[in-house]
Amino acid sequence: MIRRQRLAVGVCALLAALTAGLTFPTAAAADETEQAAPKVELVLDVSGSMRTRDIDGGTRMAAAKQAFDDVLDATPQDVELGIRTLGANYPGNDRKEGCKDTAQLYPVGPLDRTDAKTAVATLQPTGWTPIGPALLKAAGDLDGGSGTRRIVLISDGEDTCQPLDPCEVAREIAAKGIGLTIDTLGLVPDSKTRDQLSCIADATGGTYTSVQHKEELTDRVGQLVHRAADPVVTPVATSGAGQCTSAPTLKSGLYTDRAAFGQQRWYKVDVKPGQELRASVSVADDRAVNPSYGVLLRAVTAKGREIVRGEAAGTGRTDMISTGLRYPKPSSDDENAPAETVCLEVAHSFSAPASVKSTPGLPLELTVDVVSGPDQAHDVASFGLGRGWWLLGTLVLVGFLAGVLWGWLSRWRVAIWRTN
């Protein structure tokens, strides 16, 4: 029994090794152009509640200032950094005026550490918490250019300027397809603040972190600023069509789009003889959705015949669901053979409660890679195992023969036992 279990484990390990080599390669950027300098804007809550003394014996404002000073010293030279405040200037009780209180303390650009530190040192906790308006202004501060753009929001409470929901603002920013990420840090671990800041981050593919100590705040802000300097592939915004005939033609690259509930999105890719199409799609739920969900990626001919499909489904809580496919087009003896137009269909089965807004659609990322195909195209099409089928067939045959031999030996031993 133990030997059989070990044999089964070994077979599973070999199969896992076979399929592991089929992971999709990192997609190349759709346009290989020189990347602009990464830009980061730190958005700091300077509302009256920042006077509270609950972070290592000091005020929240003091902890934020110390974190900013340390981060400014360590900011990479190639990062253009700016600082925006919310609630820093209007001390009155007029809600309308308080909700306009956001200003750029230091413009986004090459960093002068002395000037930036001097500006931060003047801040005093003052007014309201207009997170939504501040995010809109910050997105404008970072508008333009093709480099990485990141907003780091530090706040200790909920937005006080409803009905401009900051979570909806973040979704609108994400829907523009400008590749801007919002990371959020909460200085108070209450559920309402956490839910709102998490929603803002999720809408743009960012992260939420709860911090309660000076060192945690400094370390996390520093990590996010340095992350902006890391080389990344920025998704190219595209807009899929409702049918293949009017769909945009995509080249190899990483693309972003939105797909509404119950909506199909179509894209086209040209595949020449001897090439292989590799595609994958990820759909993220940036709002509350029902627990049952699925995603479908299909490759069909221009006449509607299905070539291959990838699909995934699940139940329960999830942030994202992904699937992919591969389609190798056989080589042709005709050097002038035309490329085949392959239609890619993306659909998902996410649904939302009646209280949740259905627009804009859920964010999706589509990776398209057209590469040189294998020598024998049909091998790769065989459930993605490629030439691993030869090894799989050998393992099956060896297992069958081993089973027959084991059975014969067992019967022989039983016969000998009966005889004796």
C-alpha positions as CSV (number, residue, x, y, z in Angstrom):
1,M,0.0,0.0,0.0
2,I,2.8,2.4,0.9
3,R,4.6,1.7,-2.3
4,R,1.4,2.3,-4.3
5,Q,0.9,5.7,-2.5
6,R,4.5,6.7,-3.3
7,L,4.0,5.7,-6.9
8,A,0.9,7.8,-7.2
9,V,2.6,10.8,-5.6
10,G,5.5,10.5,-8.0
11,V,3.2,10.4,-11.0
12,C,1.3,13.5,-9.8
13,A,4.6,15.3,-9.3
14,L,5.7,14.5,-12.9
15,L,2.4,15.7,-14.2
16,A,2.7,18.9,-12.2
17,A,6.2,19.4,-13.7
18,L,4.8,19.0,-17.2
19,T,2.0,21.5,-16.8
20,A,4.2,24.0,-14.9
21,G,6.1,24.7,-18.1
22,L,3.0,25.9,-19.8
23,T,2.5,29.1,-17.7
24,F,2.1,32.2,-19.8
25,P,5.2,34.3,-20.4
26,T,5.2,37.9,-19.3
27,A,3.6,39.9,-22.0
28,A,5.7,42.5,-23.7
29,A,4.5,46.1,-23.6
30,A,2.2,47.0,-26.5
31,D,4.4,49.9,-27.3
32,E,8.1,49.5,-26.5
33,T,8.9,53.2,-25.9
34,E,11.1,54.8,-23.4
35,Q,9.4,55.0,-20.1
36,A,8.8,58.4,-18.5
37,A,9.9,59.1,-15.0
38,P,7.7,57.5,-12.4
39,K,5.4,59.9,-10.5
40,V,4.1,59.7,-6.9
41,E,1.8,62.0,-5.0
42,L,1.5,61.7,-1.3
43,V,-2.0,62.7,-0.2
44,L,-2.1,63.5,3.5
45,D,-5.2,63.9,5.7
46,V,-4.7,67.1,7.9
47,S,-8.2,67.2,9.3
48,G,-8.8,68.1,13.0
49,S,-8.8,64.4,14.1
50,M,-5.1,64.2,13.3
51,R,-4.5,66.0,16.6
52,T,-5.4,62.7,18.5
53,R,-2.5,61.4,20.5
54,D,-2.6,57.6,20.0
55,I,0.5,56.7,18.0
56,D,3.4,55.9,20.2
57,G,2.5,58.6,22.7
58,G,2.4,61.4,20.1
59,T,-0.2,62.8,17.7
60,R,-1.1,61.3,14.4
61,M,0.1,64.4,12.7
62,A,3.5,64.1,14.3
63,A,3.8,60.5,13.2
64,A,2.9,61.5,9.6
65,K,5.4,64.4,9.5
66,Q,8.2,62.1,10.8
67,A,7.3,59.5,8.2
68,F,7.3,62.1,5.4
69,D,10.8,63.4,6.5
70,D,12.3,59.9,6.5
71,V,10.7,59.0,3.1
72,L,11.8,62.3,1.5
73,D,15.4,61.5,2.5
74,A,15.2,58.0,0.9
75,T,13.2,58.9,-2.3
76,P,15.0,57.6,-5.4
77,Q,16.5,60.3,-7.7
78,D,14.4,59.2,-10.7
79,V,11.1,59.5,-8.9
80,E,9.1,62.7,-9.4
81,L,7.2,63.3,-6.1
82,G,4.5,65.7,-5.0
83,I,2.5,66.3,-1.8
84,R,-1.2,67.2,-1.6
85,T,-3.2,67.9,1.6
86,L,-6.9,67.6,2.5
87,G,-8.4,69.5,5.4
88,A,-5.4,71.7,6.0
89,N,-6.6,75.2,5.5
90,Y,-10.3,75.7,6.3
91,P,-11.1,75.6,10.1
92,G,-14.7,76.7,9.9
93,N,-18.1,74.8,10.1
94,D,-19.3,75.5,6.6
95,R,-19.5,72.0,5.1
96,K,-19.5,73.3,1.5
97,E,-16.3,75.2,2.0
98,G,-14.7,72.5,4.1
99,C,-15.3,70.0,1.2
100,K,-13.3,72.2,-1.1
101,D,-10.3,72.2,1.2
102,T,-7.6,70.4,-0.7
103,A,-4.4,71.9,-2.0
104,Q,-1.1,70.9,-3.6
105,L,1.6,71.5,-0.9
106,Y,4.5,70.5,-3.2
107,P,4.2,70.1,-7.0
108,V,4.9,66.8,-8.7
109,G,8.3,67.0,-10.2
110,P,12.1,66.6,-9.4
111,L,12.4,66.5,-5.6
112,D,14.0,69.3,-3.6
113,R,14.2,67.7,-0.2
114,T,14.7,70.9,1.8
115,D,11.7,72.7,0.2
116,A,9.5,69.6,0.6
117,K,10.4,69.2,4.3
118,T,9.9,72.9,5.0
119,A,6.4,72.7,3.5
120,V,5.5,69.6,5.5
121,A,6.7,71.2,8.7
122,T,4.1,74.0,8.4
123,L,1.1,71.6,8.5
124,Q,-1.3,71.8,11.4
125,P,-4.5,69.7,11.9
126,T,-7.3,71.9,10.8
127,G,-10.6,70.9,9.1
128,W,-12.7,68.5,7.2
129,T,-11.9,65.2,5.5
130,P,-12.6,65.7,1.7
131,I,-11.1,62.4,0.4
132,G,-13.1,62.3,-2.8
133,P,-12.2,65.8,-4.0
134,A,-8.6,65.3,-3.0
135,L,-8.4,62.1,-5.1
136,L,-9.9,63.9,-8.1
137,K,-7.3,66.7,-7.8
138,A,-4.5,64.3,-7.2
139,A,-5.4,62.4,-10.4
140,G,-5.2,65.7,-12.3
141,D,-1.8,66.4,-10.7
142,L,-0.5,63.2,-12.2
143,D,-2.2,63.5,-15.6
144,G,-0.1,63.1,-18.7
145,G,3.0,61.0,-19.5
146,S,3.4,57.2,-19.8
147,G,5.4,56.4,-16.7
148,T,4.2,54.8,-13.5
149,R,1.7,56.9,-11.5
150,R,0.8,56.2,-7.9
151,I,-1.2,58.0,-5.2
152,V,-0.4,57.2,-1.6
153,L,-3.3,58.3,0.6
154,I,-2.8,58.6,4.4
155,S,-6.0,59.2,6.4
156,D,-7.4,58.6,9.9
157,G,-11.1,58.6,9.2
158,E,-14.0,58.4,6.7
159,D,-14.7,61.0,4.1
160,T,-16.9,63.8,5.5
161,C,-18.0,65.1,2.1
162,Q,-20.7,62.6,0.9
163,P,-22.5,62.1,-1.5
164,L,-19.2,62.3,-3.4
165,D,-18.2,58.8,-2.5
166,P,-14.4,58.4,-2.7
167,C,-14.8,54.8,-3.7
168,E,-16.8,55.8,-6.7
169,V,-14.2,58.5,-7.5
170,A,-11.5,55.8,-7.4
171,R,-13.6,53.6,-9.8
172,E,-14.0,56.6,-12.2
173,I,-10.2,57.1,-12.1
174,A,-9.7,53.4,-12.9
175,A,-12.3,53.5,-15.7
176,K,-10.2,56.1,-17.5
177,G,-7.5,53.5,-18.1
178,I,-4.6,55.8,-17.3
179,G,-2.8,53.2,-15.2
180,L,-3.0,55.2,-12.0
181,T,-2.8,53.1,-8.7
182,I,-4.0,54.3,-5.4
183,D,-2.6,52.8,-2.2
184,T,-4.2,53.7,1.1
185,L,-2.9,53.7,4.7
186,G,-5.3,53.9,7.7
187,L,-4.2,55.3,11.0
188,V,-7.3,54.1,12.9
189,P,-8.2,50.4,12.8
190,D,-12.0,50.9,12.9
191,S,-14.2,48.9,10.4
192,K,-15.7,51.9,8.6
193,T,-12.4,53.5,7.8
194,R,-10.9,50.2,6.8
195,D,-13.8,49.4,4.5
196,Q,-13.7,52.7,2.7
197,L,-9.9,52.8,2.3
198,S,-9.9,49.2,1.1
199,C,-12.5,49.9,-1.5
200,I,-10.5,52.9,-2.8
201,A,-7.4,50.7,-3.1
202,D,-9.2,47.7,-4.7
203,A,-10.8,49.9,-7.4
204,T,-7.4,50.8,-8.8
205,G,-5.4,47.6,-8.0
206,G,-3.7,49.2,-5.1
207,T,-3.2,48.0,-1.5
208,Y,-4.6,49.0,1.9
209,T,-2.5,48.9,5.1
210,S,-3.5,49.6,8.7
211,V,-0.7,51.2,10.6
212,Q,-0.6,52.1,14.3
213,H,3.1,52.9,14.9
214,K,5.6,55.4,13.5
215,E,8.0,52.8,12.2
216,E,5.2,51.0,10.4
217,L,4.0,54.2,8.7
218,T,7.5,55.2,7.6
219,D,8.3,51.7,6.3
220,R,5.1,51.3,4.4
221,V,5.2,54.8,2.7
222,G,8.8,54.2,1.8
223,Q,8.0,50.8,0.2
224,L,5.2,52.4,-1.9
225,V,7.4,55.2,-3.1
226,H,10.2,52.8,-4.1
227,R,7.7,50.5,-5.8
228,A,6.8,53.3,-8.2
229,A,10.4,53.2,-9.4
230,D,10.3,49.5,-10.2
231,P,10.0,48.8,-14.0
232,V,6.4,47.7,-14.8
233,V,4.3,47.0,-17.9
234,T,1.5,49.6,-18.0
235,P,-1.7,48.2,-19.4
236,V,-2.9,49.9,-22.6
237,A,-6.5,51.0,-22.4
238,T,-8.8,49.5,-25.1
239,S,-12.5,49.1,-25.6
240,G,-13.9,45.8,-26.7
241,A,-16.9,45.6,-29.0
242,G,-20.2,43.9,-28.7
243,Q,-19.4,41.6,-31.7
244,C,-16.3,40.4,-33.4
245,T,-16.8,42.3,-36.7
246,S,-16.4,45.7,-35.0
247,A,-13.8,44.6,-32.4
248,P,-10.4,46.3,-32.1
249,T,-7.4,44.4,-33.5
250,L,-4.8,43.9,-30.8
251,K,-1.1,43.1,-31.0
252,S,1.1,41.4,-28.3
253,G,0.8,43.4,-25.1
254,L,-1.2,44.0,-21.9
255,Y,-4.6,45.7,-22.1
256,T,-7.2,46.9,-19.7
257,D,-10.9,47.3,-20.3
258,R,-14.3,47.2,-18.4
259,A,-17.0,44.6,-18.8
260,A,-20.4,45.2,-17.4
261,F,-22.5,42.5,-15.7
262,G,-23.8,40.2,-18.4
263,Q,-21.8,41.8,-21.1
264,Q,-19.5,40.1,-23.7
265,R,-16.4,41.9,-24.9
266,W,-14.8,41.0,-28.3
267,Y,-11.3,41.6,-29.6
268,K,-9.4,40.5,-32.7
269,V,-5.9,39.1,-33.1
270,D,-4.1,38.3,-36.4
271,V,-2.2,35.0,-36.3
272,K,0.1,34.0,-39.1
273,P,0.8,30.4,-40.1
274,G,3.5,29.0,-37.8
275,Q,2.6,31.3,-35.0
276,E,0.9,30.6,-31.7
277,L,-1.6,32.8,-29.9
278,R,-1.4,32.8,-26.1
279,A,-4.0,34.8,-24.2
280,S,-5.2,35.2,-20.7
281,V,-7.7,37.4,-18.9
282,S,-8.3,38.4,-15.3
283,V,-11.5,40.0,-14.1
284,A,-11.5,41.8,-10.7
285,D,-14.5,42.5,-8.5
286,D,-14.0,46.0,-7.3
287,R,-17.3,46.1,-5.4
288,A,-19.6,43.8,-3.5
289,V,-20.7,40.9,-5.7
290,N,-22.7,37.7,-5.2
291,P,-20.7,34.6,-4.1
292,S,-21.0,32.6,-7.4
293,Y,-18.9,33.7,-10.4
294,G,-17.0,32.6,-13.5
295,V,-15.0,33.9,-16.4
296,L,-14.8,32.7,-20.0
297,L,-12.2,33.3,-22.7
298,R,-13.0,31.9,-26.1
299,A,-11.1,31.9,-29.4
300,V,-13.3,31.6,-32.4
301,T,-12.9,32.0,-36.2
302,A,-14.3,35.0,-38.0
303,K,-17.2,32.8,-39.0
304,G,-18.0,31.9,-35.4
305,R,-16.6,28.4,-35.1
306,E,-15.0,27.8,-31.7
307,I,-11.3,27.0,-31.8
308,V,-10.4,26.7,-28.1
309,R,-11.6,28.0,-24.8
310,G,-10.5,28.7,-21.2
311,E,-12.9,29.0,-18.3
312,A,-12.8,29.2,-14.5
313,A,-15.5,29.4,-11.9
314,G,-15.9,29.4,-8.1
315,T,-17.9,30.3,-5.1
316,G,-17.3,32.4,-2.0
317,R,-15.1,35.5,-1.5
318,T,-12.6,36.4,-4.2
319,D,-10.8,39.4,-5.5
320,M,-10.1,38.2,-9.0
321,I,-10.6,35.2,-11.3
322,S,-8.4,34.3,-14.3
323,T,-8.2,31.9,-17.2
324,G,-6.2,31.5,-20.4
325,L,-5.9,29.7,-23.7
326,R,-3.3,28.7,-26.4
327,Y,-3.9,28.4,-30.1
328,P,-1.1,27.3,-32.5
329,K,-1.7,27.8,-36.2
330,P,0.0,25.2,-38.3
331,S,2.8,26.3,-40.7
332,S,2.0,26.7,-44.4
333,D,4.2,25.9,-47.5
334,D,2.8,29.1,-49.0
335,E,5.1,32.0,-47.9
336,N,2.4,34.4,-48.8
337,A,-0.4,32.7,-46.8
338,P,-2.5,35.3,-45.1
339,A,-2.9,35.7,-41.4
340,E,-6.0,34.3,-39.7
341,T,-8.2,36.7,-37.8
342,V,-9.0,35.1,-34.4
343,C,-11.8,36.6,-32.4
344,L,-11.4,36.6,-28.6
345,E,-14.5,36.7,-26.5
346,V,-14.4,37.7,-22.8
347,A,-17.4,37.1,-20.6
348,H,-17.9,36.8,-16.9
349,S,-20.8,35.7,-14.7
350,F,-20.3,38.0,-11.7
351,S,-23.5,39.5,-10.4
352,A,-24.2,42.1,-7.8
353,P,-26.9,42.8,-5.2
354,A,-29.5,45.3,-6.1
355,S,-28.0,47.9,-3.8
356,V,-24.7,47.9,-5.7
357,K,-24.1,50.1,-8.8
358,S,-23.6,48.2,-12.0
359,T,-21.6,50.9,-13.7
360,P,-18.8,51.2,-14.6
361,G,-18.2,47.6,-15.5
362,L,-15.7,45.3,-13.7
363,P,-12.1,45.9,-14.6
364,L,-10.4,43.3,-16.7
365,E,-6.8,42.8,-17.9
366,L,-6.2,41.0,-21.1
367,T,-2.7,39.6,-22.0
368,V,-2.1,38.8,-25.7
369,D,1.1,37.2,-26.9
370,V,1.7,36.0,-30.5
371,V,4.9,34.0,-30.7
372,S,6.6,31.5,-33.0
373,G,4.7,28.2,-32.9
374,P,6.0,24.7,-32.0
375,D,7.2,22.3,-34.6
376,Q,4.0,20.3,-34.3
377,A,1.1,22.6,-33.6
378,H,-1.3,19.8,-32.7
379,D,0.8,18.7,-29.8
380,V,0.3,21.9,-27.9
381,A,-3.4,21.9,-28.7
382,S,-3.7,18.6,-26.9
383,F,-5.2,19.9,-23.7
384,G,-2.1,22.0,-23.2
385,L,0.2,19.0,-22.5
386,G,2.1,19.3,-25.8
387,R,4.8,16.6,-26.2
388,G,4.2,15.6,-22.6
389,W,1.6,13.3,-24.0
390,W,4.4,10.9,-24.9
391,L,5.7,10.8,-21.3
392,L,2.1,10.5,-20.0
393,G,1.4,7.6,-22.3
394,T,4.6,5.9,-21.2
395,L,3.6,6.4,-17.6
396,V,0.2,4.9,-18.2
397,L,1.7,1.9,-20.1
398,V,4.3,1.3,-17.4
399,G,1.6,1.6,-14.7
400,F,-0.6,-0.9,-16.5
401,L,2.2,-3.4,-16.9
402,A,3.2,-3.0,-13.3
403,G,-0.4,-3.6,-12.2
404,V,-0.6,-6.8,-14.3
405,L,2.7,-8.0,-12.9
406,W,1.7,-7.2,-9.4
407,G,-1.6,-9.1,-9.8
408,W,0.1,-12.1,-11.3
409,L,2.7,-12.2,-8.5
410,S,-0.1,-11.9,-5.9
411,R,-2.1,-14.8,-7.4
412,W,1.1,-16.9,-7.6
413,R,1.9,-16.3,-3.9
414,V,-1.7,-17.2,-2.9
415,A,-1.5,-20.4,-5.0
416,I,1.7,-21.3,-3.3
417,W,0.2,-20.6,0.1
418,R,-2.8,-22.8,-0.6
419,T,-0.6,-25.6,-1.9
420,N,1.5,-25.6,1.2
